[in-house]
Amino acid sequence: MPQNLLYEINSNHLKNIDILNQIYENEEDNYYVSLDFSKEFYILQARAGFISTSIRLSNIFYLLCEIQFEYAILDFKNLHISKKVKSLIKKDDFIFRVNHNIELFFKQLNLYHKNNWLIDKYEKLIKDIFYNYKSDDFKILTFEVYDKNDNLISAEIGYKIEKIYTSLSGFCSKDKKYNNYGKLQLTLTANYLQNNKFLFWNLGHPYMNYKFDLGATLLTRKEFLKRWLSSLL
């Protein structure tokens, strides 16, 4: 976290275009905190282009809203499918499911990630949106890959805003027999999004090579926001 001071953000800030533009133009800061774990605030910050994790400061649990300096974006025409993934697809010993078992997803996520940030009030918020928010403009999505014995091998969670999908977190089994199943899940997710006419996939931070192996490109904050905001008009 590069900045020394964290500013608190609320719904009024996100609804004020002048304040929001100041946040967008601030090239020194990228993180903001909030105690608002309501569905309304979360959707507002997501629509504004933030991607949120969480943080505990002085024993207080905050939503950590980040307007990133750079973003990894996948246009589906650029999707690259490795030979190993093509081999797994041909082998067809998996089951791909969407929104099948969010409870199992969180159980497995906590097992695989010791420093998981999708916990506590944040986990409750995501489940609340998943179960109770009924607008098609914003939805929580899980993409899950199981073996033929119904074991969950790899999965991720994120949200759709209209026709854009943004990743939040995920996991993949470390068992050697499931090598490349994480890449398989990414490929199947990309195919699903393309087949359902999504505009692009917001993969978030551009610091992981697997995103570029998949075919993602890097956008600066300015480039990202131009495309993001125009796509949501």
TIBAFI-459029 format. One record per residue: residue in three letters; x, y, z of N, C-alpha, C, O in turn. Coordinates in nm, 3 decimals, decimal comma. Each point is the difference from the previous one (the first is absolute). Layout:
BEGIN
R ALA X Y Z X Y Z X Y Z X Y Z
...
end
This chain:
BEGIN
R MET 0,085 -0,118 0,000 -0,085 0,118 0,000 0,089 0,125 0,000 0,057 0,031 0,105
R PRO -0,042 0,041 -0,216 0,100 0,105 -0,012 -0,030 0,126 0,079 0,093 0,068 0,041
R GLN -0,218 -0,035 -0,017 -0,032 0,126 0,064 0,002 -0,013 0,152 -0,027 -0,106 0,055
R ASN 0,061 0,217 0,014 0,011 0,000 0,145 -0,130 0,035 0,068 -0,022 -0,037 0,116
R LEU -0,066 0,108 -0,185 -0,125 0,046 0,058 -0,117 -0,058 -0,077 -0,005 0,009 -0,123
R LEU -0,091 -0,067 0,195 -0,119 -0,055 -0,064 -0,118 0,093 0,025 -0,029 0,036 0,114
R TYR -0,038 0,002 -0,222 -0,116 0,088 0,011 -0,126 -0,085 0,005 -0,011 -0,102 -0,067
R GLU -0,085 0,146 0,147 -0,128 -0,070 0,008 -0,091 0,049 -0,112 -0,004 0,119 -0,031
R ILE -0,067 -0,212 -0,028 -0,088 0,031 -0,112 -0,142 -0,045 0,032 -0,019 -0,100 0,069
R ASN -0,080 0,174 -0,118 -0,140 -0,038 0,024 -0,082 0,021 -0,126 0,052 0,042 -0,103
R SER -0,180 -0,072 0,114 -0,089 0,006 -0,117 -0,010 0,141 -0,057 -0,009 0,018 -0,122
R ASN 0,011 0,082 0,208 -0,009 0,138 -0,047 0,118 0,037 -0,089 -0,015 0,073 -0,098
R HIS 0,133 -0,123 0,134 0,117 0,025 -0,084 -0,019 -0,061 -0,138 0,033 0,061 -0,102
R LEU -0,085 -0,183 0,101 -0,014 -0,072 -0,127 -0,110 0,059 -0,089 0,002 -0,017 -0,121
R LYS -0,096 0,087 0,182 -0,110 0,062 -0,075 0,035 0,140 -0,048 -0,072 0,058 -0,081
R ASN 0,183 -0,003 0,133 0,042 0,135 -0,036 0,106 -0,009 -0,109 0,113 -0,041 0,026
R ILE -0,149 0,079 -0,147 0,090 -0,018 -0,114 0,129 0,078 0,015 0,104 -0,044 -0,049
R ASP -0,108 0,161 0,116 0,121 0,079 0,019 0,098 -0,071 0,093 0,120 -0,004 -0,028
R ILE -0,171 -0,052 0,138 0,086 -0,073 0,093 0,053 -0,126 -0,067 0,118 -0,034 0,015
R LEU -0,204 -0,034 -0,088 0,042 -0,123 -0,067 0,110 0,029 -0,102 0,095 -0,077 -0,012
R ASN -0,109 0,186 -0,061 0,104 0,036 -0,097 0,132 0,034 0,069 0,107 -0,028 -0,054
R GLN -0,114 0,088 0,172 0,122 0,028 0,077 0,069 -0,130 0,040 0,123 -0,010 -0,003
R ILE -0,204 -0,090 0,041 0,056 -0,131 0,034 0,065 -0,064 -0,123 0,110 -0,054 0,008
R TYR -0,180 0,062 -0,121 0,054 -0,059 -0,123 0,132 0,066 -0,040 0,092 -0,068 -0,047
R GLU -0,083 0,200 0,064 0,116 0,075 -0,046 0,116 -0,002 0,099 0,110 0,043 -0,033
R ASN -0,134 -0,093 0,153 0,103 -0,007 0,103 0,094 -0,117 -0,029 -0,035 -0,115 0,024
R GLU 0,151 0,144 -0,075 0,096 -0,104 -0,038 0,090 -0,044 0,116 0,089 -0,083 -0,019
R GLU -0,113 0,139 0,138 0,081 -0,036 0,117 -0,067 -0,108 0,083 0,068 -0,082 0,062
R ASP -0,199 0,081 -0,059 -0,075 -0,092 0,087 -0,086 -0,094 -0,082 -0,050 0,035 -0,107
R ASN 0,033 -0,155 0,159 -0,088 -0,096 -0,066 -0,094 -0,072 0,097 -0,098 -0,060 -0,042
R TYR 0,128 0,065 0,173 -0,082 -0,070 0,099 -0,085 0,096 0,082 0,044 0,108 0,039
R TYR -0,167 -0,150 -0,013 -0,093 0,074 0,085 -0,073 -0,101 0,087 -0,021 -0,114 -0,041
R VAL -0,018 0,154 0,162 -0,066 -0,093 0,092 -0,144 0,043 0,026 -0,035 0,118 -0,012
R SER -0,046 -0,217 0,047 -0,140 0,028 0,034 -0,049 -0,101 0,103 0,039 -0,117 0,000
R LEU -0,126 0,166 0,089 -0,068 -0,087 0,096 -0,138 -0,038 -0,050 -0,076 -0,068 0,070
R ASP 0,044 0,111 -0,190 -0,133 -0,026 -0,057 0,002 -0,133 -0,076 0,055 -0,010 -0,109
R PHE -0,115 -0,091 0,169 -0,009 -0,132 -0,063 -0,142 -0,026 -0,054 -0,046 -0,114 -0,003
R SER -0,020 0,220 -0,039 -0,133 -0,014 -0,058 0,010 -0,040 -0,146 0,101 0,026 -0,066
R LYS -0,205 -0,089 0,015 -0,004 -0,037 -0,142 0,008 0,125 -0,087 0,066 0,001 -0,104
R GLU -0,133 0,105 0,147 -0,009 0,121 -0,080 0,139 0,063 -0,020 0,037 0,038 -0,111
R PHE 0,039 -0,028 0,221 0,133 0,059 -0,011 0,092 -0,088 -0,084 0,075 0,049 -0,084
R TYR -0,082 -0,178 0,107 0,090 -0,091 -0,072 -0,022 0,009 -0,150 0,097 0,003 -0,077
R ILE -0,221 0,002 0,036 -0,031 0,008 -0,143 0,044 0,135 -0,057 0,048 0,007 -0,113
R LEU -0,066 0,099 0,191 0,044 0,133 -0,043 0,150 0,003 -0,026 0,045 0,049 -0,104
R GLN 0,033 -0,103 0,199 0,145 0,007 -0,017 0,047 -0,092 -0,114 0,096 0,032 -0,070
R ALA -0,164 -0,143 0,053 0,036 -0,090 -0,109 -0,029 0,065 -0,136 0,081 -0,009 -0,092
R ARG -0,195 0,074 0,081 -0,035 0,067 -0,125 0,096 0,114 -0,031 0,023 0,034 -0,116
R ALA 0,034 0,026 0,222 0,093 0,111 -0,019 0,138 -0,048 -0,043 0,086 0,082 -0,033
R GLY -0,063 -0,214 0,032 0,127 -0,055 -0,046 0,092 -0,047 0,110 0,111 -0,047 -0,028
R PHE -0,155 0,058 0,154 0,079 -0,051 0,111 -0,009 -0,154 0,003 -0,100 -0,058 -0,042
R ILE 0,206 -0,005 0,091 -0,004 -0,142 0,033 0,040 -0,010 0,147 0,107 0,048 0,038
R SER -0,191 -0,109 0,043 0,020 0,004 0,145 0,050 -0,131 0,059 -0,044 -0,109 -0,038
R THR 0,137 0,122 0,131 0,039 -0,109 0,088 -0,044 0,041 0,141 -0,103 0,065 0,014
R SER 0,179 -0,101 0,087 -0,034 0,043 0,136 0,128 0,017 0,080 0,106 -0,049 -0,039
R ILE -0,117 0,118 0,151 0,115 0,023 0,087 -0,049 0,020 0,143 -0,108 0,054 0,023
R ARG 0,188 -0,098 0,072 -0,030 0,022 0,141 0,102 0,098 0,057 0,120 -0,027 -0,002
R LEU -0,168 0,140 0,051 0,086 0,104 0,057 -0,048 0,032 0,141 -0,117 0,033 0,020
R SER 0,208 -0,042 0,077 -0,036 0,025 0,142 -0,121 -0,083 0,040 -0,090 0,046 0,071
R ASN 0,090 -0,169 -0,121 -0,106 -0,097 0,030 -0,136 0,039 -0,058 -0,104 -0,049 0,046
R ILE 0,104 0,135 -0,144 -0,124 0,037 -0,070 0,009 -0,054 -0,143 0,101 0,019 -0,067
R PHE -0,206 -0,084 0,023 -0,002 -0,064 -0,132 -0,059 0,097 -0,102 -0,114 0,045 0,014
R TYR 0,192 -0,015 -0,117 -0,040 0,095 -0,104 -0,009 -0,068 -0,136 0,070 -0,098 -0,028
R LEU -0,156 0,151 -0,055 0,005 -0,029 -0,143 0,112 0,087 -0,057 0,002 0,121 0,022
R LEU 0,090 -0,183 -0,095 0,113 0,072 -0,057 -0,026 0,017 -0,150 0,021 -0,093 -0,078
R CYS -0,065 0,211 0,040 -0,040 0,027 -0,138 0,119 0,055 -0,077 0,060 0,100 0,039
R GLU -0,026 -0,166 -0,148 0,117 0,043 -0,077 -0,040 0,045 -0,140 -0,064 -0,074 -0,075
R ILE 0,104 0,194 0,041 -0,006 0,045 -0,138 0,143 -0,017 -0,052 0,088 0,082 0,028
R GLN -0,067 -0,187 -0,103 0,135 -0,046 -0,031 0,074 0,097 -0,092 -0,061 0,079 -0,071
R PHE 0,192 -0,088 0,075 0,082 0,078 -0,091 0,002 -0,065 -0,139 0,011 0,068 -0,102
R GLU -0,023 -0,202 0,101 0,000 -0,076 -0,125 -0,095 -0,119 0,012 -0,027 -0,048 0,110
R TYR -0,023 0,003 -0,225 -0,096 -0,111 -0,004 0,038 -0,098 -0,110 0,052 0,039 -0,104
R ALA -0,078 -0,166 0,130 0,015 -0,104 -0,103 -0,138 -0,029 -0,058 -0,093 -0,035 0,073
R ILE 0,080 0,050 -0,204 -0,128 -0,014 -0,068 0,010 -0,107 -0,109 0,094 0,000 -0,079
R LEU -0,190 -0,090 0,077 -0,003 -0,101 -0,106 -0,110 0,030 -0,099 -0,119 0,001 0,034
R ASP 0,159 0,023 -0,159 -0,094 0,001 -0,112 0,000 -0,142 -0,055 0,105 -0,057 -0,025
R PHE -0,224 0,002 0,006 -0,010 -0,143 -0,029 0,063 -0,040 -0,133 0,036 -0,116 -0,019
R LYS -0,023 0,211 -0,072 0,068 -0,030 -0,127 0,147 -0,032 0,023 0,065 -0,062 -0,084
R ASN -0,012 0,106 0,201 0,141 -0,023 0,031 0,023 -0,122 0,088 0,113 -0,027 0,040
R LEU -0,219 -0,047 -0,010 0,012 -0,116 0,089 0,099 -0,101 -0,056 -0,009 -0,041 -0,115
R HIS 0,105 0,003 0,199 0,098 -0,102 -0,039 -0,024 -0,126 0,081 -0,002 0,003 0,123
R ILE -0,017 -0,114 -0,191 -0,024 -0,130 0,065 0,125 -0,085 -0,019 0,034 -0,035 -0,113
R SER 0,032 0,001 0,223 0,124 -0,076 -0,009 -0,027 -0,144 -0,046 -0,114 -0,048 0,007
R LYS 0,218 -0,018 -0,052 -0,013 -0,139 -0,045 -0,045 -0,091 0,115 -0,078 -0,093 -0,020
R LYS 0,129 0,121 0,140 -0,037 -0,082 0,116 -0,148 0,015 0,033 -0,066 -0,097 0,036
R VAL 0,016 0,217 -0,047 -0,143 0,022 0,025 -0,084 -0,062 -0,110 -0,105 -0,060 0,027
R LYS 0,149 0,072 -0,150 -0,072 -0,065 -0,111 -0,007 -0,150 0,022 -0,102 -0,063 -0,029
R SER 0,210 0,006 0,082 0,003 -0,143 0,029 -0,101 -0,036 0,109 -0,066 -0,103 -0,008
R LEU 0,055 0,188 0,111 -0,096 -0,026 0,108 -0,144 0,011 -0,052 -0,087 -0,079 0,038
R ILE 0,063 0,176 -0,123 -0,134 0,015 -0,058 -0,037 -0,123 -0,082 -0,112 -0,050 0,008
R LYS 0,208 0,002 -0,086 -0,022 -0,119 -0,082 -0,022 -0,124 0,087 -0,080 -0,088 -0,034
R LYS 0,151 0,082 0,145 -0,012 -0,114 0,093 -0,139 -0,006 0,062 -0,053 -0,108 0,023
R ASP -0,005 0,225 0,005 -0,139 0,011 0,045 -0,027 -0,080 0,128 -0,096 -0,076 0,008
R ASP 0,184 0,095 0,093 -0,023 -0,070 0,127 -0,034 0,100 0,110 0,037 -0,020 0,116
R PHE -0,108 0,125 -0,152 -0,036 0,106 0,094 -0,146 0,041 -0,022 -0,061 -0,035 -0,101
R ILE 0,009 0,110 0,196 -0,134 0,060 -0,011 0,015 0,149 0,028 0,052 0,038 0,105
R PHE -0,096 0,046 -0,196 0,005 0,145 0,017 -0,138 0,051 0,039 -0,099 -0,027 -0,068
R ARG 0,093 0,100 0,178 -0,128 0,049 0,050 0,009 0,148 0,036 0,105 0,049 0,040
R VAL -0,217 0,020 -0,055 -0,009 0,141 0,033 -0,102 0,017 0,112 -0,114 -0,048 -0,009
R ASN 0,156 0,117 0,117 -0,090 0,026 0,114 -0,060 -0,128 0,057 -0,119 -0,005 0,031
R HIS 0,200 -0,097 -0,019 -0,051 -0,129 0,045 -0,002 -0,013 0,152 -0,099 -0,045 0,058
R ASN 0,210 0,085 0,009 0,007 -0,020 0,145 0,091 0,106 0,061 0,120 -0,023 0,020
R ILE -0,177 0,138 0,011 0,079 0,110 0,055 0,049 -0,031 0,141 0,105 0,048 0,042
R GLU -0,182 -0,128 0,032 0,042 -0,036 0,136 0,126 -0,085 -0,004 0,092 0,021 0,079
R LEU -0,088 -0,117 -0,169 0,119 -0,083 -0,015 0,117 0,083 -0,050 0,114 -0,021 0,041
R PHE -0,143 0,115 -0,130 0,106 0,087 -0,049 0,071 0,069 0,115 0,122 -0,003 0,009
R PHE -0,199 0,066 0,081 0,062 0,073 0,111 0,072 -0,094 0,097 0,104 0,035 0,054
R LYS -0,159 -0,152 -0,034 0,066 -0,099 0,086 0,138 -0,035 -0,056 0,099 -0,004 0,073
R GLN -0,094 -0,023 -0,203 0,126 -0,037 -0,064 0,096 0,120 -0,008 0,121 -0,016 0,016
R LEU -0,174 0,133 -0,042 0,083 0,120 -0,008 0,075 0,022 0,131 0,118 0,033 0,000
R ASN -0,187 -0,051 0,111 0,063 0,018 0,132 0,105 -0,106 0,027 0,097 0,026 0,072
R LEU -0,115 -0,145 -0,128 0,098 -0,106 0,018 0,127 0,027 -0,081 0,111 -0,027 0,046
R TYR -0,127 0,080 -0,166 0,113 0,017 -0,090 0,078 0,130 0,026 0,120 0,006 -0,028
R HIS -0,186 0,096 0,081 0,066 0,129 0,021 0,001 0,036 0,147 -0,102 0,040 0,055
R LYS 0,217 -0,052 0,009 0,011 0,031 0,142 -0,020 0,149 0,027 -0,051 0,038 0,105
R ASN 0,091 0,045 -0,200 -0,017 0,146 0,014 -0,118 0,050 -0,083 0,005 0,108 -0,059
R ASN -0,109 -0,186 0,056 -0,119 0,035 -0,077 -0,062 0,130 0,051 -0,022 0,016 0,120
R TRP -0,008 0,076 -0,212 -0,061 0,127 0,038 -0,152 0,000 -0,023 -0,069 0,094 0,039
R LEU 0,018 -0,200 -0,101 -0,144 -0,007 -0,028 -0,068 -0,072 0,117 -0,051 -0,111 -0,015
R ILE 0,051 0,177 0,131 -0,044 -0,060 0,126 -0,093 0,095 0,074 -0,026 0,111 -0,045
R ASP -0,024 -0,158 0,161 -0,069 0,085 0,095 -0,118 0,072 -0,067 -0,080 -0,062 -0,069
R LYS 0,069 0,194 0,090 -0,110 0,078 -0,056 0,001 -0,001 -0,153 -0,105 0,012 -0,064
R TYR 0,224 -0,026 0,006 0,010 0,000 -0,146 -0,063 -0,127 -0,057 -0,075 0,006 -0,097
R GLU 0,105 -0,119 0,157 -0,061 -0,126 -0,044 -0,151 0,007 0,014 -0,074 -0,042 -0,090
R LYS 0,027 0,093 0,204 -0,145 0,012 0,022 -0,065 0,090 -0,104 -0,109 -0,028 -0,048
R LEU 0,178 0,137 0,015 -0,052 0,093 -0,101 -0,013 -0,067 -0,136 -0,103 0,012 -0,066
R ILE 0,207 -0,084 0,025 -0,003 -0,068 -0,131 -0,113 -0,102 -0,004 -0,071 -0,011 -0,100
R LYS 0,053 -0,064 0,207 -0,109 -0,098 0,005 -0,135 0,069 0,000 -0,095 -0,050 -0,062
R ASP 0,084 0,163 0,129 -0,125 0,075 0,003 -0,038 0,045 -0,141 -0,115 -0,012 -0,041
R ILE 0,213 0,063 -0,033 -0,026 0,040 -0,139 -0,037 -0,121 -0,084 -0,094 0,003 -0,079
R PHE 0,169 -0,111 0,097 -0,022 -0,122 -0,078 -0,143 -0,052 0,018 -0,067 -0,036 -0,097
R TYR 0,022 0,031 0,221 -0,130 -0,060 0,030 -0,118 0,098 -0,013 -0,112 -0,040 -0,031
R ASN 0,139 0,169 0,056 -0,113 0,092 0,019 -0,008 0,117 -0,097 -0,104 0,066 -0,006
R TYR 0,209 -0,040 -0,070 -0,006 0,112 -0,092 -0,044 -0,052 -0,136 0,067 -0,084 -0,060
R LYS -0,180 0,133 0,011 -0,065 -0,064 -0,115 0,010 0,077 -0,131 -0,064 -0,038 -0,098
R SER 0,142 0,144 0,094 0,015 0,074 -0,126 0,101 -0,069 -0,090 0,103 -0,048 0,046
R ASP -0,133 0,044 -0,176 0,091 -0,063 -0,096 0,118 0,091 -0,031 0,098 -0,045 -0,061
R ASP -0,104 0,173 0,102 0,109 0,093 -0,028 0,124 -0,032 0,083 0,111 0,034 -0,039
R PHE -0,130 -0,100 0,155 0,113 -0,034 0,086 -0,026 -0,138 0,059 -0,103 -0,023 0,064
R LYS 0,197 -0,067 -0,085 -0,014 -0,136 0,053 0,134 -0,055 0,044 0,103 0,024 -0,063
R ILE -0,106 -0,099 0,173 0,116 -0,078 0,041 0,002 -0,128 -0,083 -0,104 -0,064 -0,019
R LEU 0,222 0,027 -0,029 0,014 -0,121 -0,080 0,113 -0,086 0,056 0,105 0,051 0,037
R THR -0,128 -0,180 -0,032 0,108 -0,095 0,028 0,016 -0,092 -0,120 -0,098 -0,042 -0,062
R PHE 0,224 0,013 0,029 0,032 -0,093 -0,108 0,079 -0,115 0,062 0,107 0,021 0,057
R GLU -0,160 -0,142 -0,070 0,051 -0,113 0,078 0,031 -0,119 -0,091 -0,077 -0,034 -0,090
R VAL 0,191 -0,029 0,115 0,039 -0,122 -0,072 0,009 -0,115 0,100 0,072 0,007 0,099
R TYR -0,146 -0,114 -0,128 -0,004 -0,120 0,083 0,057 -0,117 -0,079 -0,003 0,000 -0,123
R ASP 0,056 -0,101 0,195 0,032 -0,124 -0,069 -0,127 -0,085 -0,010 -0,106 0,039 0,051
R LYS 0,116 -0,154 -0,114 -0,119 -0,083 -0,023 -0,051 -0,065 0,130 -0,108 -0,059 0,001
R ASN 0,187 0,071 0,108 -0,046 -0,047 0,131 -0,061 0,113 0,082 -0,027 -0,014 0,119
R ASP 0,005 0,127 -0,185 -0,064 0,118 0,059 0,085 0,069 0,106 -0,053 0,062 0,092
R ASN 0,185 -0,072 -0,106 0,091 0,075 0,086 0,029 0,135 -0,064 0,033 0,006 -0,119
R LEU -0,047 0,100 0,196 0,029 0,134 -0,052 0,151 0,019 -0,010 0,070 -0,005 0,101
R ILE -0,021 0,026 -0,223 0,143 0,007 -0,025 0,049 0,144 -0,008 0,101 0,037 0,060
R SER -0,175 0,043 -0,134 0,041 0,138 -0,025 -0,124 0,087 -0,017 -0,100 -0,043 -0,058
R ALA 0,107 0,165 0,109 -0,117 0,087 -0,010 0,041 0,145 0,022 0,105 0,028 0,058
R GLU -0,188 0,063 -0,103 0,020 0,141 0,029 -0,135 0,068 0,019 -0,104 -0,053 -0,038
R ILE 0,111 0,171 0,099 -0,120 0,079 0,023 0,025 0,142 -0,048 0,112 0,051 0,007
R GLY -0,217 0,012 -0,056 0,009 0,138 -0,044 -0,140 0,055 -0,018 -0,097 -0,054 0,052
R TYR 0,088 0,162 -0,127 -0,133 0,058 -0,024 -0,010 0,051 -0,143 0,098 0,039 -0,063
R LYS -0,222 -0,042 0,014 -0,030 0,061 -0,130 -0,072 0,131 0,025 -0,092 0,009 0,081
R ILE 0,135 0,092 -0,153 -0,074 0,127 -0,006 -0,043 0,016 -0,144 0,082 0,024 -0,088
R GLU -0,211 -0,038 0,066 -0,053 -0,003 -0,136 0,073 -0,109 -0,079 -0,022 -0,118 0,028
R LYS 0,108 0,154 -0,125 0,066 -0,103 -0,080 0,153 0,002 0,016 0,074 -0,029 -0,094
R ILE -0,029 0,063 0,215 0,142 -0,007 0,032 0,015 -0,088 0,124 -0,075 0,014 0,097
R TYR 0,173 -0,104 -0,100 0,027 -0,086 0,114 0,132 0,040 0,065 0,099 0,023 -0,068
R THR -0,099 -0,014 0,203 0,119 0,034 0,078 0,031 -0,112 0,098 -0,087 -0,042 0,075
R SER 0,210 -0,008 -0,076 0,043 -0,104 0,093 0,029 0,059 0,137 0,048 0,112 0,012
R LEU -0,078 -0,190 0,092 0,036 0,036 0,136 0,107 -0,092 0,057 0,110 0,045 0,033
R SER -0,142 -0,175 -0,022 0,094 -0,093 0,060 -0,031 -0,141 -0,050 -0,104 -0,025 -0,060
R GLY 0,197 -0,066 0,088 -0,021 -0,138 -0,042 0,107 -0,091 0,058 0,085 0,043 0,078
R PHE -0,090 -0,168 -0,118 0,096 -0,099 0,049 0,007 -0,116 -0,098 -0,084 -0,015 -0,088
R CYS 0,187 -0,065 0,106 0,014 -0,124 -0,076 0,070 -0,103 0,087 0,091 0,034 0,076
R SER -0,132 -0,159 -0,087 0,062 -0,108 0,075 0,149 -0,009 -0,030 0,042 0,016 -0,114
R LYS 0,037 -0,041 0,218 0,145 -0,015 -0,016 0,040 -0,145 -0,033 0,117 -0,029 -0,021
R ASP -0,214 -0,060 0,018 0,026 -0,140 -0,032 0,056 -0,010 -0,142 -0,056 0,056 -0,093
R LYS 0,167 -0,128 0,078 0,067 -0,010 -0,130 -0,090 -0,057 -0,110 0,016 0,032 -0,117
R LYS -0,110 -0,119 0,157 -0,086 -0,059 -0,102 -0,094 0,104 -0,062 -0,063 -0,025 -0,103
R TYR 0,056 0,142 0,167 -0,085 0,107 -0,053 0,084 0,114 -0,058 -0,046 0,114 -0,006
R ASN 0,166 -0,144 -0,036 0,083 0,101 -0,066 -0,073 0,060 -0,120 -0,058 -0,072 -0,081
R ASN 0,062 0,204 0,070 -0,059 0,077 -0,111 -0,153 0,011 0,007 -0,061 0,054 -0,092
R TYR -0,001 -0,105 0,199 -0,145 0,015 0,012 -0,039 0,144 0,034 -0,112 0,043 -0,029
R GLY 0,203 0,031 0,091 -0,026 0,142 0,021 -0,006 0,074 -0,132 -0,088 0,084 -0,020
R LYS 0,180 -0,115 -0,069 -0,001 0,060 -0,134 -0,121 -0,046 -0,079 -0,057 0,075 -0,080
R LEU 0,017 -0,201 0,103 -0,121 -0,051 -0,065 -0,122 0,080 0,044 -0,083 0,038 -0,082
R GLN 0,074 -0,012 0,212 -0,114 0,078 0,052 -0,004 0,140 -0,062 -0,106 0,049 -0,035
R LEU 0,223 0,013 0,022 0,007 0,133 -0,061 -0,047 -0,004 -0,145 -0,075 0,087 -0,044
R THR 0,119 -0,187 -0,028 -0,038 -0,013 -0,141 -0,149 -0,024 -0,015 -0,065 0,061 -0,085
R LEU 0,010 -0,150 0,167 -0,144 -0,029 -0,006 -0,081 0,122 0,039 -0,107 0,025 -0,055
R THR 0,158 0,051 0,151 -0,068 0,124 0,040 0,000 0,100 -0,115 -0,103 0,061 -0,030
R ALA 0,217 -0,045 -0,035 0,009 0,092 -0,115 -0,095 -0,042 -0,111 -0,067 0,085 -0,060
R ASN 0,059 -0,215 0,032 -0,091 -0,049 -0,103 -0,146 0,028 0,038 -0,080 0,038 -0,085
R TYR 0,048 -0,057 0,213 -0,136 0,028 0,046 -0,033 0,148 -0,018 -0,107 0,034 -0,051
R LEU 0,198 0,052 0,091 -0,024 0,144 -0,012 -0,016 0,042 -0,146 -0,089 0,079 -0,033
R GLN 0,173 -0,133 -0,053 -0,010 0,033 -0,142 -0,131 -0,050 -0,059 -0,067 0,072 -0,074
R ASN 0,031 -0,194 0,108 -0,125 -0,057 -0,054 -0,124 0,073 0,050 -0,104 -0,001 -0,065
R ASN 0,117 0,067 0,181 -0,112 0,076 0,055 0,012 0,150 -0,029 -0,065 0,083 0,063
R LYS 0,152 -0,052 -0,161 0,010 0,134 -0,056 0,045 0,106 0,101 -0,046 0,115 -0,004
R PHE 0,136 -0,153 0,094 0,062 0,099 0,087 0,097 0,084 -0,084 0,057 -0,049 -0,097
R LEU -0,039 0,174 0,137 0,085 0,091 -0,077 0,148 -0,030 0,023 0,077 -0,004 -0,095
R PHE -0,039 -0,016 0,220 0,137 -0,036 0,033 0,006 -0,049 0,144 -0,099 0,009 0,074
R TRP 0,214 -0,059 -0,036 0,023 -0,056 0,134 0,102 0,087 0,070 0,114 0,014 -0,045
R ASN -0,155 0,046 0,159 0,090 0,079 0,083 0,068 -0,094 0,099 -0,062 -0,046 0,095
R LEU 0,190 0,017 -0,119 0,075 -0,093 0,083 0,072 0,069 0,116 0,070 -0,066 0,077
R GLY -0,088 0,197 -0,065 0,057 0,070 0,114 0,148 0,026 -0,013 0,047 0,040 -0,106
R HIS 0,028 -0,063 0,214 0,143 0,031 0,003 0,077 -0,070 -0,114 -0,024 -0,117 -0,029
R PRO 0,115 0,189 -0,032 0,076 -0,057 -0,112 0,134 -0,059 0,042 0,096 0,001 -0,078
R TYR -0,088 -0,051 0,201 0,130 -0,043 0,053 0,020 -0,151 -0,006 0,103 -0,050 0,044
R MET -0,199 -0,023 -0,099 0,013 -0,145 -0,007 0,011 -0,043 -0,145 -0,082 0,037 -0,084
R ASN 0,186 -0,115 0,055 0,027 -0,039 -0,138 -0,112 -0,080 -0,065 -0,021 0,008 -0,121
R TYR -0,053 -0,086 0,203 -0,103 -0,086 -0,059 -0,105 0,080 -0,075 -0,061 -0,050 -0,094
R LYS 0,040 0,175 0,135 -0,100 0,082 -0,067 0,043 0,035 -0,142 -0,081 0,003 -0,092
R PHE 0,210 0,022 0,076 0,051 0,032 -0,133 0,020 -0,126 -0,083 -0,010 0,004 -0,123
R ASP 0,037 -0,115 0,190 0,003 -0,129 -0,072 -0,138 -0,030 -0,059 -0,011 -0,064 -0,105
R LEU -0,092 0,110 0,172 -0,138 -0,021 -0,046 -0,034 0,091 -0,118 -0,093 -0,028 -0,076
R GLY 0,169 0,137 0,062 -0,024 0,092 -0,112 -0,036 0,141 0,042 -0,037 0,082 -0,084
R ALA 0,048 -0,052 0,213 -0,037 0,132 0,050 0,098 0,107 -0,048 0,115 -0,029 -0,033
R THR -0,162 0,152 0,031 0,085 0,116 -0,027 -0,006 0,094 0,119 -0,094 -0,004 0,079
R LEU 0,194 0,090 -0,067 0,010 0,092 0,113 -0,054 0,136 -0,041 0,037 0,055 -0,104
R LEU -0,125 0,000 0,190 -0,051 0,135 -0,021 0,036 0,087 0,120 -0,008 -0,046 0,114
R THR 0,048 0,170 -0,139 0,019 0,095 0,108 -0,137 0,033 0,061 -0,104 -0,031 -0,059
R ARG 0,105 0,094 0,173 -0,128 0,040 0,062 -0,082 0,086 -0,095 -0,120 -0,022 -0,016
R LYS 0,184 0,119 -0,047 -0,071 0,089 -0,092 -0,060 -0,077 -0,116 -0,115 0,022 -0,037
R GLU 0,193 -0,113 -0,022 -0,049 -0,081 -0,112 -0,114 -0,091 0,044 -0,101 -0,014 -0,069
R PHE 0,118 -0,046 0,186 -0,103 -0,089 0,052 -0,130 0,076 0,025 -0,107 -0,045 -0,043
R LEU 0,114 0,158 0,113 -0,121 0,074 0,035 -0,074 0,051 -0,124 -0,123 0,003 -0,003
R LYS 0,198 0,038 -0,098 -0,064 0,043 -0,125 -0,084 -0,111 -0,059 -0,113 0,022 -0,043
R ARG 0,169 -0,141 0,042 -0,073 -0,114 -0,057 -0,110 -0,049 0,094 -0,112 -0,028 -0,044
R TRP 0,143 0,019 0,170 -0,094 -0,048 0,102 -0,125 0,087 0,006 -0,112 -0,051 -0,011
R LEU 0,131 0,181 0,029 -0,113 0,090 0,019 -0,083 0,013 -0,127 -0,123 0,011 0,008
R SER 0,186 -0,012 -0,123 -0,076 0,010 -0,125 -0,081 -0,127 -0,024 -0,106 0,005 -0,063
R SER 0,155 -0,118 0,111 -0,072 -0,127 -0,017 -0,122 -0,011 0,090 -0,090 -0,079 -0,028
R LEU 0,087 0,158 0,136 -0,111 -0,007 0,096 -0,103 0,109 -0,019 -0,097 0,008 0,075
R LEU 0,116 0,077 -0,175 -0,097 0,109 -0,026 -0,131 -0,058 -0,051 -0,094 0,075 -0,027
end
